[in-house]
Amino acid sequence: MGLPQQVTPIADANSSSTLSYIFYLTGIPGYEEFHHWISIPFCLLYLVGIMGNCTILHIVRTNPRLHEPMYYFLAMLSLTDMGMSIPTMITLLRVLWSISREIQFNTCVLQMFFIHTFSFTESSVLLAMALDRYVAICHPLRYATILTPRLISKIGIAALLRSALPIIPPLARLAYFQFCQSRILSHSYCLHQDLIHLACADIRFNVIYGLILVTVLWGVDSLGIFVSYIFILHSVLRIASREGRLKTLNTCASHICTVLILYVPMIGLSIVHRFAKHSSPLLHIFMAHIYLLIPPVLNPIIYSVKTKQIRQEILRLLLPSKIRSAVM
């Protein structure tokens, strides 16, 4: 497949030409002959992530005993995990299977919208789960009356709108950019920060707006999670017995692991983009895949291992009754 040809000024005279642009995705540079083999672990990871999250959703939906705030938020987390992974899976496998490296501008923008929206939504859901743990530990007698199904629905809708609406302005501006340089993207999916650096236009608004958006949304979420755990820790330390303190903290273990799985790769990717711009492209690609793929894969595993009710329901689905009674 040939590389994109140079664009003439006449063809780029208006935004309609921008909408017809074709960009070229990148697989694993230098390892093109091994792409089919590299696709195998990616397929397995996507399969584990999708099946794990679908299992969580099925268990929460079908078991009335799990119709509680904690599990409703866990179902939201599973939905956002799939929202992050499925848009990238399609283009990644198309590249690795040598089906096509091309992606239309409209498709690219739509993929960016889903990736960034669900990435921000996941952070918001983790904040909601931290508040859930705060109410459960610090105000246990009021837990059911505070976190009602109606309030949980509002929190979920607010998290989605809070993440989706602010992304629209910078993505809408892309339709008015001219892309007269190389149209080869550095990943196997479209990211806003990747696309704008190919534009022959003033991108300062997009850069500054994106920086402010990430700082505000992730900053508020991480601060809210941190403050919630300060109150949780203060409440736990007032429990008299050591066993009681450990048991209470154990109810937060899954959530703490999930927070670390999202934020550590995110911080690592930001550091690589900021301080290692001229490092190997493989490092950037590796960090981006970890950030977008590992949370959807590990989150269902963590909650299946650490949450007794989820673990029991999964065993009930997978194991025959005789073996299940012996294990449980």
C-alpha positions as a Markdown table, in Angstrom:
| # | Residue | x | y | z |
|---|---|---|---|---|
| 1 | Met | 0.0 | 0.0 | 0.0 |
| 2 | Gly | 1.5 | 3.3 | -1.0 |
| 3 | Leu | 2.0 | 6.3 | 1.2 |
| 4 | Pro | -0.3 | 9.3 | 1.0 |
| 5 | Gln | 0.4 | 11.8 | -1.8 |
| 6 | Gln | 1.1 | 15.5 | -1.4 |
| 7 | Val | -2.1 | 17.5 | -1.1 |
| 8 | Thr | -2.6 | 20.5 | -3.4 |
| 9 | Pro | -3.7 | 23.9 | -2.0 |
| 10 | Ile | -6.9 | 23.8 | -4.2 |
| 11 | Ala | -8.0 | 20.5 | -2.8 |
| 12 | Asp | -7.6 | 21.9 | 0.7 |
| 13 | Ala | -9.5 | 25.1 | 0.2 |
| 14 | Asn | -12.4 | 24.2 | 2.4 |
| 15 | Ser | -13.4 | 21.9 | 5.3 |
| 16 | Ser | -15.2 | 19.5 | 2.9 |
| 17 | Ser | -11.7 | 18.4 | 1.6 |
| 18 | Thr | -10.7 | 17.7 | 5.2 |
| 19 | Leu | -13.6 | 15.3 | 5.7 |
| 20 | Ser | -12.3 | 13.3 | 2.7 |
| 21 | Tyr | -8.8 | 12.9 | 4.1 |
| 22 | Ile | -7.4 | 9.4 | 4.5 |
| 23 | Phe | -4.9 | 8.7 | 7.3 |
| 24 | Tyr | -2.6 | 5.7 | 7.7 |
| 25 | Leu | -2.3 | 3.8 | 10.9 |
| 26 | Thr | 0.9 | 2.2 | 12.2 |
| 27 | Gly | 1.3 | -1.3 | 13.7 |
| 28 | Ile | 4.6 | -2.3 | 15.4 |
| 29 | Pro | 7.4 | -0.5 | 13.4 |
| 30 | Gly | 10.2 | -2.8 | 12.4 |
| 31 | Tyr | 8.2 | -5.9 | 13.1 |
| 32 | Glu | 5.8 | -5.9 | 10.1 |
| 33 | Glu | 6.6 | -9.4 | 9.1 |
| 34 | Phe | 5.6 | -10.6 | 12.6 |
| 35 | His | 2.3 | -8.7 | 12.7 |
| 36 | His | 0.2 | -11.9 | 12.3 |
| 37 | Trp | 2.0 | -13.5 | 15.3 |
| 38 | Ile | 1.8 | -10.3 | 17.3 |
| 39 | Ser | -1.9 | -10.3 | 16.8 |
| 40 | Ile | -2.4 | -13.5 | 18.8 |
| 41 | Pro | -1.6 | -12.1 | 22.3 |
| 42 | Phe | -3.7 | -9.0 | 21.4 |
| 43 | Cys | -6.6 | -11.2 | 20.4 |
| 44 | Leu | -6.4 | -13.2 | 23.6 |
| 45 | Leu | -6.2 | -10.0 | 25.7 |
| 46 | Tyr | -9.2 | -8.5 | 24.0 |
| 47 | Leu | -11.1 | -11.8 | 24.3 |
| 48 | Val | -10.3 | -12.0 | 28.0 |
| 49 | Gly | -11.3 | -8.4 | 28.6 |
| 50 | Ile | -14.6 | -8.5 | 26.6 |
| 51 | Met | -15.7 | -11.9 | 28.1 |
| 52 | Gly | -14.7 | -10.8 | 31.6 |
| 53 | Asn | -16.7 | -7.6 | 31.5 |
| 54 | Cys | -19.7 | -9.2 | 29.8 |
| 55 | Thr | -19.6 | -11.8 | 32.6 |
| 56 | Ile | -19.6 | -9.1 | 35.3 |
| 57 | Leu | -22.6 | -7.3 | 33.5 |
| 58 | His | -24.5 | -10.6 | 33.2 |
| 59 | Ile | -24.0 | -11.5 | 36.9 |
| 60 | Val | -25.0 | -8.1 | 38.2 |
| 61 | Arg | -28.1 | -8.0 | 35.9 |
| 62 | Thr | -29.4 | -11.5 | 36.7 |
| 63 | Asn | -28.6 | -11.8 | 40.4 |
| 64 | Pro | -31.0 | -9.7 | 42.6 |
| 65 | Arg | -28.7 | -10.0 | 45.6 |
| 66 | Leu | -26.2 | -7.9 | 43.6 |
| 67 | His | -28.6 | -5.1 | 43.0 |
| 68 | Glu | -26.7 | -2.8 | 45.3 |
| 69 | Pro | -24.8 | 0.5 | 44.7 |
| 70 | Met | -21.3 | -1.2 | 44.7 |
| 71 | Tyr | -22.3 | -3.6 | 42.0 |
| 72 | Tyr | -24.1 | -1.0 | 39.9 |
| 73 | Phe | -20.9 | 1.0 | 39.9 |
| 74 | Leu | -19.0 | -2.1 | 39.0 |
| 75 | Ala | -21.3 | -2.6 | 36.0 |
| 76 | Met | -20.7 | 1.0 | 34.9 |
| 77 | Leu | -16.9 | 0.3 | 35.1 |
| 78 | Ser | -17.4 | -2.8 | 32.9 |
| 79 | Leu | -19.3 | -0.8 | 30.3 |
| 80 | Thr | -16.6 | 1.9 | 30.2 |
| 81 | Asp | -13.9 | -0.7 | 29.9 |
| 82 | Met | -15.5 | -2.2 | 26.9 |
| 83 | Gly | -16.1 | 1.3 | 25.5 |
| 84 | Met | -12.3 | 1.9 | 25.7 |
| 85 | Ser | -11.2 | -1.4 | 24.2 |
| 86 | Ile | -13.7 | -2.2 | 21.4 |
| 87 | Pro | -13.0 | 1.0 | 19.3 |
| 88 | Thr | -9.2 | 0.3 | 19.4 |
| 89 | Met | -9.6 | -3.5 | 18.8 |
| 90 | Ile | -11.2 | -3.0 | 15.4 |
| 91 | Thr | -8.4 | -0.9 | 13.8 |
| 92 | Leu | -5.6 | -2.6 | 15.6 |
| 93 | Leu | -6.5 | -6.0 | 14.3 |
| 94 | Arg | -7.1 | -4.6 | 10.8 |
| 95 | Val | -3.5 | -3.3 | 10.8 |
| 96 | Leu | -2.0 | -6.5 | 12.3 |
| 97 | Trp | -3.9 | -8.7 | 9.9 |
| 98 | Ser | -2.8 | -6.6 | 7.0 |
| 99 | Ile | -6.4 | -5.9 | 6.0 |
| 100 | Ser | -6.0 | -2.1 | 5.8 |
| 101 | Arg | -3.9 | 0.7 | 7.3 |
| 102 | Glu | -6.3 | 3.3 | 5.9 |
| 103 | Ile | -8.8 | 5.2 | 8.1 |
| 104 | Gln | -11.1 | 7.9 | 6.9 |
| 105 | Phe | -11.1 | 11.3 | 8.7 |
| 106 | Asn | -14.7 | 10.9 | 9.9 |
| 107 | Thr | -14.0 | 7.4 | 11.2 |
| 108 | Cys | -10.8 | 8.7 | 12.9 |
| 109 | Val | -12.6 | 11.5 | 14.7 |
| 110 | Leu | -15.4 | 9.1 | 15.8 |
| 111 | Gln | -12.8 | 6.7 | 17.2 |
| 112 | Met | -11.1 | 9.5 | 19.0 |
| 113 | Phe | -14.4 | 10.6 | 20.5 |
| 114 | Phe | -15.1 | 7.1 | 21.9 |
| 115 | Ile | -11.6 | 6.5 | 23.2 |
| 116 | His | -11.3 | 9.9 | 25.0 |
| 117 | Thr | -14.9 | 9.9 | 26.2 |
| 118 | Phe | -14.7 | 6.5 | 27.9 |
| 119 | Ser | -11.2 | 7.2 | 29.2 |
| 120 | Phe | -12.5 | 10.2 | 31.1 |
| 121 | Thr | -15.7 | 8.3 | 32.0 |
| 122 | Glu | -13.7 | 5.5 | 33.6 |
| 123 | Ser | -12.0 | 8.1 | 35.8 |
| 124 | Ser | -15.3 | 9.5 | 36.8 |
| 125 | Val | -16.7 | 6.1 | 37.6 |
| 126 | Leu | -13.7 | 5.4 | 39.8 |
| 127 | Leu | -14.5 | 8.6 | 41.7 |
| 128 | Ala | -18.1 | 7.4 | 42.1 |
| 129 | Met | -16.9 | 4.1 | 43.4 |
| 130 | Ala | -14.6 | 5.9 | 45.9 |
| 131 | Leu | -17.6 | 7.8 | 47.2 |
| 132 | Asp | -19.5 | 4.5 | 47.4 |
| 133 | Arg | -16.8 | 3.1 | 49.7 |
| 134 | Tyr | -16.8 | 6.3 | 51.7 |
| 135 | Val | -20.5 | 6.2 | 52.3 |
| 136 | Ala | -20.4 | 2.4 | 53.0 |
| 137 | Ile | -17.7 | 2.7 | 55.6 |
| 138 | Cys | -18.3 | 6.1 | 57.2 |
| 139 | His | -22.1 | 6.1 | 57.0 |
| 140 | Pro | -23.1 | 2.5 | 56.9 |
| 141 | Leu | -26.6 | 3.0 | 58.4 |
| 142 | Arg | -27.5 | 5.5 | 55.7 |
| 143 | Tyr | -25.8 | 3.7 | 52.8 |
| 144 | Ala | -29.0 | 2.4 | 51.1 |
| 145 | Thr | -30.9 | 5.7 | 51.7 |
| 146 | Ile | -28.1 | 7.9 | 50.3 |
| 147 | Leu | -27.1 | 5.8 | 47.2 |
| 148 | Thr | -30.5 | 5.1 | 45.8 |
| 149 | Pro | -30.9 | 3.6 | 42.3 |
| 150 | Arg | -32.2 | 7.0 | 41.1 |
| 151 | Leu | -29.1 | 8.8 | 42.3 |
| 152 | Ile | -26.8 | 6.1 | 40.9 |
| 153 | Ser | -28.5 | 6.5 | 37.5 |
| 154 | Lys | -28.0 | 10.3 | 37.7 |
| 155 | Ile | -24.3 | 9.8 | 38.6 |
| 156 | Gly | -23.8 | 7.5 | 35.6 |
| 157 | Ile | -25.5 | 9.9 | 33.2 |
| 158 | Ala | -23.6 | 12.9 | 34.6 |
| 159 | Ala | -20.2 | 11.0 | 34.3 |
| 160 | Leu | -20.9 | 10.2 | 30.7 |
| 161 | Leu | -22.0 | 13.8 | 29.8 |
| 162 | Arg | -19.2 | 15.3 | 31.8 |
| 163 | Ser | -16.7 | 13.3 | 29.7 |
| 164 | Ala | -18.3 | 13.5 | 26.3 |
| 165 | Leu | -19.5 | 17.1 | 25.9 |
| 166 | Pro | -16.1 | 18.9 | 26.6 |
| 167 | Ile | -14.4 | 16.7 | 23.9 |
| 168 | Ile | -16.7 | 18.0 | 21.2 |
| 169 | Pro | -15.1 | 21.5 | 20.6 |
| 170 | Pro | -11.5 | 20.4 | 19.9 |
| 171 | Leu | -12.7 | 17.5 | 17.7 |
| 172 | Ala | -15.1 | 19.8 | 15.8 |
| 173 | Arg | -12.2 | 22.2 | 15.0 |
| 174 | Leu | -10.3 | 19.3 | 13.3 |
| 175 | Ala | -12.7 | 19.6 | 10.4 |
| 176 | Tyr | -11.2 | 23.0 | 9.6 |
| 177 | Phe | -7.6 | 22.0 | 9.7 |
| 178 | Gln | -5.5 | 21.3 | 6.7 |
| 179 | Phe | -3.2 | 18.2 | 6.7 |
| 180 | Cys | -0.5 | 19.0 | 4.1 |
| 181 | Gln | 2.2 | 16.9 | 5.7 |
| 182 | Ser | 2.5 | 13.2 | 6.2 |
| 183 | Arg | -0.8 | 11.6 | 7.2 |
| 184 | Ile | 0.9 | 8.6 | 8.9 |
| 185 | Leu | -0.3 | 8.2 | 12.5 |
| 186 | Ser | 2.0 | 6.8 | 15.1 |
| 187 | His | -0.5 | 4.3 | 16.6 |
| 188 | Ser | -2.9 | 1.7 | 15.3 |
| 189 | Tyr | -5.8 | 3.9 | 16.4 |
| 190 | Cys | -6.6 | 7.7 | 16.3 |
| 191 | Leu | -5.6 | 9.9 | 19.3 |
| 192 | His | -6.2 | 13.6 | 19.4 |
| 193 | Gln | -2.7 | 14.5 | 20.4 |
| 194 | Asp | -1.3 | 12.4 | 17.6 |
| 195 | Leu | -3.6 | 13.8 | 14.8 |
| 196 | Ile | -3.2 | 17.5 | 15.6 |
| 197 | His | 0.6 | 17.3 | 15.2 |
| 198 | Leu | 0.0 | 16.4 | 11.5 |
| 199 | Ala | -2.0 | 19.6 | 10.9 |
| 200 | Cys | -0.6 | 22.6 | 8.9 |
| 201 | Ala | -2.6 | 25.0 | 11.1 |
| 202 | Asp | -2.5 | 26.8 | 14.3 |
| 203 | Ile | -3.1 | 24.1 | 16.9 |
| 204 | Arg | -2.6 | 26.2 | 20.0 |
| 205 | Phe | -6.3 | 26.1 | 21.0 |
| 206 | Asn | -6.4 | 22.3 | 20.7 |
| 207 | Val | -3.2 | 21.9 | 22.7 |
| 208 | Ile | -4.1 | 24.3 | 25.5 |
| 209 | Tyr | -7.7 | 23.2 | 25.6 |
| 210 | Gly | -6.7 | 19.5 | 25.8 |
| 211 | Leu | -4.2 | 20.2 | 28.5 |
| 212 | Ile | -6.7 | 22.1 | 30.6 |
| 213 | Leu | -9.4 | 19.4 | 30.0 |
| 214 | Val | -7.1 | 16.6 | 31.1 |
| 215 | Thr | -5.9 | 18.6 | 34.2 |
| 216 | Val | -9.4 | 19.5 | 35.3 |
| 217 | Leu | -11.2 | 16.2 | 34.7 |
| 218 | Trp | -8.5 | 13.8 | 35.9 |
| 219 | Gly | -7.3 | 16.3 | 38.5 |
| 220 | Val | -10.7 | 16.7 | 40.1 |
| 221 | Asp | -11.3 | 12.9 | 40.0 |
| 222 | Ser | -8.0 | 12.0 | 41.5 |
| 223 | Leu | -8.3 | 14.6 | 44.2 |
| 224 | Gly | -11.8 | 13.4 | 45.0 |
| 225 | Ile | -10.6 | 9.8 | 45.3 |
| 226 | Phe | -7.7 | 10.9 | 47.5 |
| 227 | Val | -10.0 | 12.9 | 49.8 |
| 228 | Ser | -12.5 | 10.0 | 50.0 |
| 229 | Tyr | -9.7 | 7.7 | 51.2 |
| 230 | Ile | -8.5 | 10.2 | 53.8 |
| 231 | Phe | -12.0 | 10.1 | 55.3 |
| 232 | Ile | -12.1 | 6.3 | 54.9 |
| 233 | Leu | -8.7 | 5.9 | 56.6 |
| 234 | His | -9.8 | 8.2 | 59.5 |
| 235 | Ser | -12.9 | 6.1 | 60.0 |
| 236 | Val | -11.0 | 2.8 | 59.8 |
| 237 | Leu | -8.5 | 3.9 | 62.4 |
| 238 | Arg | -11.3 | 4.4 | 64.9 |
| 239 | Ile | -12.2 | 0.8 | 64.8 |
| 240 | Ala | -11.0 | -0.9 | 68.0 |
| 241 | Ser | -9.9 | -4.3 | 66.7 |
| 242 | Arg | -7.1 | -4.9 | 64.3 |
| 243 | Glu | -9.1 | -7.6 | 62.6 |
| 244 | Gly | -12.0 | -5.2 | 62.1 |
| 245 | Arg | -9.7 | -2.6 | 60.5 |
| 246 | Leu | -8.2 | -5.1 | 58.1 |
| 247 | Lys | -11.6 | -6.5 | 57.1 |
| 248 | Thr | -12.9 | -3.0 | 56.4 |
| 249 | Leu | -9.9 | -2.0 | 54.4 |
| 250 | Asn | -10.2 | -5.2 | 52.4 |
| 251 | Thr | -13.5 | -4.0 | 51.0 |
| 252 | Cys | -11.5 | -1.2 | 49.3 |
| 253 | Ala | -8.7 | -3.4 | 48.0 |
| 254 | Ser | -10.3 | -4.0 | 44.6 |
| 255 | His | -11.0 | -0.3 | 44.0 |
| 256 | Ile | -7.5 | 0.7 | 45.0 |
| 257 | Cys | -6.0 | -1.8 | 42.5 |
| 258 | Thr | -8.4 | -0.5 | 39.8 |
| 259 | Val | -7.4 | 3.1 | 40.5 |
| 260 | Leu | -3.7 | 2.2 | 40.2 |
| 261 | Ile | -4.2 | 0.2 | 37.0 |
| 262 | Leu | -5.8 | 3.3 | 35.4 |
| 263 | Tyr | -3.6 | 6.1 | 36.7 |
| 264 | Val | -0.1 | 4.5 | 36.8 |
| 265 | Pro | -0.1 | 3.8 | 33.0 |
| 266 | Met | -1.7 | 7.2 | 32.3 |
| 267 | Ile | 1.0 | 9.0 | 34.3 |
| 268 | Gly | 3.7 | 6.8 | 32.6 |
| 269 | Leu | 2.3 | 7.6 | 29.1 |
| 270 | Ser | 2.2 | 11.4 | 30.0 |
| 271 | Ile | 5.8 | 11.2 | 31.1 |
| 272 | Val | 6.9 | 9.4 | 28.0 |
| 273 | His | 5.1 | 12.0 | 25.7 |
| 274 | Arg | 6.6 | 14.9 | 27.7 |
| 275 | Phe | 10.2 | 13.8 | 28.5 |
| 276 | Ala | 10.9 | 11.1 | 26.0 |
| 277 | Lys | 9.7 | 12.6 | 22.7 |
| 278 | His | 12.7 | 11.3 | 20.8 |
| 279 | Ser | 12.8 | 7.8 | 22.3 |
| 280 | Ser | 12.0 | 4.7 | 20.3 |
| 281 | Pro | 8.5 | 4.7 | 18.8 |
| 282 | Leu | 8.1 | 1.2 | 20.3 |
| 283 | Leu | 8.1 | 2.8 | 23.8 |
| 284 | His | 5.3 | 5.2 | 22.9 |
| 285 | Ile | 3.3 | 2.4 | 21.3 |
| 286 | Phe | 3.9 | 0.0 | 24.2 |
| 287 | Met | 2.8 | 2.5 | 26.8 |
| 288 | Ala | -0.3 | 3.5 | 24.8 |
| 289 | His | -1.4 | -0.2 | 24.5 |
| 290 | Ile | -0.9 | -0.7 | 28.2 |
| 291 | Tyr | -3.0 | 2.4 | 29.0 |
| 292 | Leu | -5.9 | 1.4 | 26.8 |
| 293 | Leu | -5.8 | -2.4 | 27.0 |
| 294 | Ile | -4.7 | -3.4 | 30.5 |
| 295 | Pro | -7.5 | -1.9 | 32.6 |
| 296 | Pro | -10.3 | -3.6 | 30.6 |
| 297 | Val | -8.4 | -6.9 | 31.0 |
| 298 | Leu | -7.4 | -6.7 | 34.6 |
| 299 | Asn | -10.4 | -5.0 | 36.2 |
| 300 | Pro | -12.8 | -8.0 | 35.9 |
| 301 | Ile | -10.0 | -10.4 | 37.1 |
| 302 | Ile | -9.4 | -8.2 | 40.2 |
| 303 | Tyr | -13.1 | -8.0 | 41.1 |
| 304 | Ser | -13.5 | -11.7 | 40.5 |
| 305 | Val | -10.7 | -12.6 | 42.8 |
| 306 | Lys | -11.2 | -10.0 | 45.5 |
| 307 | Thr | -15.0 | -9.8 | 45.7 |
| 308 | Lys | -16.6 | -12.9 | 47.2 |
| 309 | Gln | -20.0 | -12.4 | 45.8 |
| 310 | Ile | -18.7 | -12.0 | 42.2 |
| 311 | Arg | -16.3 | -15.0 | 42.6 |
| 312 | Gln | -19.2 | -17.2 | 43.8 |
| 313 | Glu | -21.4 | -16.3 | 40.9 |
| 314 | Ile | -18.6 | -16.9 | 38.4 |
| 315 | Leu | -17.9 | -20.4 | 39.9 |
| 316 | Arg | -21.7 | -21.0 | 39.8 |
| 317 | Leu | -21.7 | -20.3 | 36.1 |
| 318 | Leu | -18.5 | -22.2 | 35.2 |
| 319 | Leu | -18.3 | -25.3 | 37.5 |
| 320 | Pro | -20.6 | -28.3 | 37.8 |
| 321 | Ser | -22.6 | -28.3 | 41.0 |
| 322 | Lys | -20.6 | -31.1 | 42.7 |
| 323 | Ile | -17.2 | -29.4 | 42.1 |
| 324 | Arg | -18.7 | -26.0 | 42.9 |
| 325 | Ser | -19.9 | -27.2 | 46.3 |
| 326 | Ala | -16.5 | -28.5 | 47.1 |
| 327 | Val | -14.7 | -25.3 | 46.0 |
| 328 | Met | -17.2 | -22.9 | 47.6 |
